Amino acid sequence: MPSSLYYFRPFVQPAILRRLANAYRLVPVDRRGKHTPEWKLPAVFIADASKNDMALLDQVAPGSDSWHVVCLLDGHAPAKSKLNDKVFALLPRRVSDTALEKAVERAFENLHSREESRKTRQELQRVASDLVTLNKIGVALSVERNTDALLELILTKSRDITCCDAGSLYVVEEEAEGSKHLVFKLTQSDSHSVPFCQFTLPIDTHSVAGYAASTGQVLNIKDAYRIRNVHFRPNRDFDRKFGYRTKSMLVVPMKNHKDEAIGVLQLINAKKHRAAKLTSLQVTLQEVIPFSKRSQDLAASLASQAGVALENNLLYRDIQNLFEGFVKASVTAIEWRDPTTLGHSERVAKLTVGLAEMVDRTDTGPYKDIHFTRQDIQELRFSPPRFRQDRGARGSAEKSQETVPITNRAHPGALRYFQESAGTRGNAQETRIRPS
């Protein structure tokens, strides 16, 4: 569409208007101010200083900065005006057609250049903001050790940065014989409360998630009901059951350091407005838009970080399981030396952990400020001093009179609980435990 060139009527040089009409959309403005023009920006205004056009322009000027004034003079400087900063060129009133045409052309070039600079600055700010957001997400993912909480965090952050209504997450699991499949682990939705039911999918090209996992490709689908020339089809069971309409979809594989898919992130229905609830077909058609290239890039970057974090989390869980198995095997081997007290260590561990969890849940009374982290509970469960006490009790008869101070073995919060329960109230007397 041609750029808009405005002028007050009658114009001092009507002949040049016919020449300018070939390149611009000419919009006349009434000097009597009866009609306010409809501004189409960017625009250039030709003003005649001798006709007091600058003062008239003060009254009808648009609020935007995307316009310039080419001012025609009659030998005198223009009257002072708050629009003087908008003046791009000052020309004599009887300027040649070529000079006026070139001035208007340069004014539009300047406006376009300013607009490009503005867009570039906005893009740089957006990219910087995206990097900060991704960095914060990466830090949050790297410190989360609970697998379920990590999956929840991945899906929540993915939906936040892409402004979508719903999403689901699949994790690749390996069977005993070595084959792999997808396990549906999590779903979220702003518009519906969805009951969760775990199920599995084969890793093949017949489902959307299976296709992304098997090919490693990102799928950006504008309308899930209008997919052509592909093997997969989205499952519409959820839509039929809840009266939902799945439209735009972004499906991103999460990969490990070997470039193998270990999960799939599936985002549904990008929205114009974050707070919108897609409770009807009409609202869905009005609010849902395709996922932008920016959203796709952000989701792919997050999925890359999430894949590494998930792999590390699973490795950490395997190490924990291995350590727990080693501890249990060691305790069992020690306890079999004295079948009379078989199971004593496990009972002590359960009692200790149970007491700590009870104190942690207390929100009234003297213990309301005592809390135990997940790591604290783990340390209580596998506390080495407890095992030293048990080994000493069973394996060293000559040390039967040995005493082990409880203050050397208990967590500070648990110690206070035990002391106050015993009536000591934290005095300096040391409680000693004599092995049987």
Secondary structure as GFF3:
##gff-version 3
##sequence-region A 1 436
A	DSSP	beta_strand	4	9	.	.	.	ID=ss1
A	DSSP	alpha_helix	14	20	.	.	.	ID=ss2
A	DSSP	beta_strand	25	30	.	.	.	ID=ss3
A	DSSP	beta_strand	43	48	.	.	.	ID=ss4
A	DSSP	three_ten_helix	49	51	.	.	.	ID=ss5
A	DSSP	alpha_helix	53	60	.	.	.	ID=ss6
A	DSSP	beta_strand	67	73	.	.	.	ID=ss7
A	DSSP	three_ten_helix	84	86	.	.	.	ID=ss8
A	DSSP	beta_strand	87	92	.	.	.	ID=ss9
A	DSSP	alpha_helix	97	143	.	.	.	ID=ss10
A	DSSP	alpha_helix	147	162	.	.	.	ID=ss11
A	DSSP	beta_strand	164	174	.	.	.	ID=ss12
A	DSSP	beta_strand	180	189	.	.	.	ID=ss13
A	DSSP	beta_strand	200	202	.	.	.	ID=ss14
A	DSSP	alpha_helix	208	215	.	.	.	ID=ss15
A	DSSP	beta_strand	219	221	.	.	.	ID=ss16
A	DSSP	alpha_helix	237	242	.	.	.	ID=ss17
A	DSSP	beta_strand	249	255	.	.	.	ID=ss18
A	DSSP	beta_strand	261	271	.	.	.	ID=ss19
A	DSSP	alpha_helix	281	287	.	.	.	ID=ss20
A	DSSP	beta_strand	288	289	.	.	.	ID=ss21
A	DSSP	alpha_helix	293	335	.	.	.	ID=ss22
A	DSSP	three_ten_helix	339	341	.	.	.	ID=ss23
A	DSSP	alpha_helix	344	361	.	.	.	ID=ss24
A	DSSP	alpha_helix	374	381	.	.	.	ID=ss25
A	DSSP	alpha_helix	384	395	.	.	.	ID=ss26
A	DSSP	three_ten_helix	397	399	.	.	.	ID=ss27
A	DSSP	beta_strand	404	405	.	.	.	ID=ss28
A	DSSP	three_ten_helix	406	408	.	.	.	ID=ss29
A	DSSP	alpha_helix	412	421	.	.	.	ID=ss30
A	DSSP	beta_strand	432	433	.	.	.	ID=ss31
###
